[in-house]
Amino acid sequence: MVLKNIFRTTSLGLRTWSVFSSVKQASSASVLKRVQCSSYMNWTLARNYKGDETFPKQQVRQYARAVRKKQEFPSQLQDLPPSMLKLEYASVPLAHTVDDVVKKLLTLEFASHSEKLRMKEEELIAKVQRDENDRTSTEVKVAILSARIRNFQEHLHKHPKDKANKRWMLMSIDIRKKKLKFLRRTRYDAFEKVCKELDITYTFPPEYYRRVTRRWLAKKAFCIKVFKEVQKQKAEQQAKERAAVAKREETTSSTGSTKPKESSV
C-alpha cells in the first residue's frame, strides 16, 4: 500500500513537470518570433530609406512654450562717458598729461562697476548738495540712496530670484522715504528741488497700514453695528427728554394762567 502511494505521487509530479516545461518552451518560441519580426521590420525600413533620406517625422506636440524676451532695463550708468577719468585720478594733474595708453587705463572704460557707481553717486550729490563740502546733509543721503536703489533695480531685473538683493533694495527705499518725509516737513523748498533733480516721484503713504483680515472685518462690522445702536438709543433718550421738557413747560404755563391776580391795595 505504501509503495502504491509513492508510485502515484511520483507519477503526478512527472506529469506536472512535463506540462510546465511545454508551456515554457512555447513562451520562449513566441518571444523569439517577436524579436525576429521586429528585426525584420527594422531591416526593411533601413532598406527603403537610403542615402540622404530620413525617417518620417512624428507630429510635434505643443508641450514647449515660446521663450519670452525680457524688456531691456535702462541702466543709470549709460550716460557716463567712457573717456572720463576715474574718481581718484580726476583731481590729479599728472593724469591729464600722461600718454594716451596710460590715460585710457585710468578712464571709466576699464573701470569696475563699483567705481562707475561711485562716479554716479558723486554726480547726483553735486546736483543737490548745499555747498562743495556738504557730505552729511539729508539731501546728500537721499542722492546716495537713490543711486543704490537704481543699481539694485537693475540687478533684480537680471536676477529676479536674488532675495537678499531685494531685501536690501526695500530697506533702502524705506530709509529714503523717511528722509524725504523729514525733508518735506522741515524744508519744503529743498524737498521739491531734490525730487526734481533726482527724478523722484513722491507718493503719500496710506492713512491706514493695517492688514485686512476676516477677523478684522467682522470686528469692524460689529463695532459699526454697536455704534449705530448706541446712537439710536441716544436719539430716543433725547426725544424723551425733549418731550418731558415740553410737557413741563405746558404745565407751568397752564398753572400760571389759572392763578388769580393779586389786587393792589
PyMOL commands that set and color helices and strands:
alter all, ss='L'
color gray80, all
select helices_A, chain A and resi 2-48+93-96+100-105+108-110+113-128+138-158+163-186+188-197+214-258
alter helices_A, ss='H'
color red, helices_A
deselect
rebuild
show_as cartoon
